[in-house]
Amino acid sequence: MRGKKITVIGCGLLLMVVMTLSGAGAENFSSYVDEDGSISKPLDFRTDWVHLGSWIVPSENDKQYGFHDVYASQATIEAYQRTGQFPDGAAVIREIRSVETSTLSGGQTSWAGDVESWYLMIKDREERFEDHPSWGQGWGWARFMPDDSGQNLVEDYRQDCLGCHVPARKTDFVNIQGYPTLR
Amino acid sequence: MRGKKITVIGCGLLLMVVMTLSGAGAENFSSYVDEDGSISKPLDFRTDWVHLGSWIVPSENDKQYGFHDVYASQATIEAYQRTGQFPDGAAVIREIRSVETSTLSGGQTSWAGDVESWYLMIKDREERFEDHPSWGQGWGWARFMPDDSGQNLVEDYRQDCLGCHVPARKTDFVNIQGYPTLR
């Protein structure tokens, strides 16, 4: 009876060690990344994640036109507030919507209309996917459209993403000045 | 032994009944309202609550100038999504910040600067504080400044709040068109 107990405890410990080790590898570091580095879109982030902040580019002629709402998980925010850095596996999603504008009782007001697209960044502190065109500079980069294809449309993060993110290189490519929750 | 068990279960049931009844009374319906109807400001809502949506009134000459971030608890959102109504005790907070504007890589961009004030609404389905000047139309109304006084600055909700909220009367005085999480 006692031998059986020790075996069960031993197996439990072994399982914990194996799980910890595999968690640090390429396979399991994010729920939104498969073992080949393909990135998928989180669901329910508007209700389950924390709002970092919003910003607006009101002119349709500008590259980043839209009302931008940005979210990360509670664990990511807590780690950032403690260390000043995004932890490995951190996911930051930006939902871009059309800009609706009207003169209401409080003045000319703009708010977020329909979804146009999402941008997602996944923090990778171990350079897991070195030759993958969606990975580099310590992040995985993804873009999704509301067509339900679920496909990451970033073909080359250097061309598709860095143009706007390089100016924020000092803050790990995230424009934290726009995010009161991180300040 | 069996009698003891029944006594414990009986006490447990009694406690549950007492807790349920006291929860429905005037004293305990919201953590942010005392028994006299005084309203206090929630803490940590940016990290612990759900983002309903944001909107902006960019001109300093307009009454509601600022970048407005709006939040409610997860329980409030779930109840609203299920029933289409704000549940008794629901709290909706609006954080108003200055508008920062700059031409960035993606175009002319505006985001939320420093906190200027907060507006808080507490849903009251039982008209608990009939003669209180901060309560009416099914809500408690509050405004706070970042001076740490913690005092509700609404002296008469009719004069201080309804002007902007009456146009949203059909949606229980909340401009839900601006809140993607509720749509």
Interface residues (C-beta under 8 A of the other chain):
Chain A: R46 T47 V50 H51 G53 S54 W55 I56 V57 P58 S59 N61 D62 K63 Q64 Y65 F67 D69 Y71 Q74 I77 R97 E100 L104 S105 G106 G107 Q108 T109 S110 W111 A112 V115 G163 C164 V166 P167 N175 Q177 G178 P180 T181
Chain B: R46 T47 V50 H51 G53 S54 W55 I56 V57 P58 S59 N61 D62 K63 Q64 Y65 F67 D69 Y71 Q74 I77 R97 E100 L104 S105 G106 G107 Q108 T109 S110 W111 A112 V115 G163 C164 V166 P167 N175 Q177 G178 P180 T181
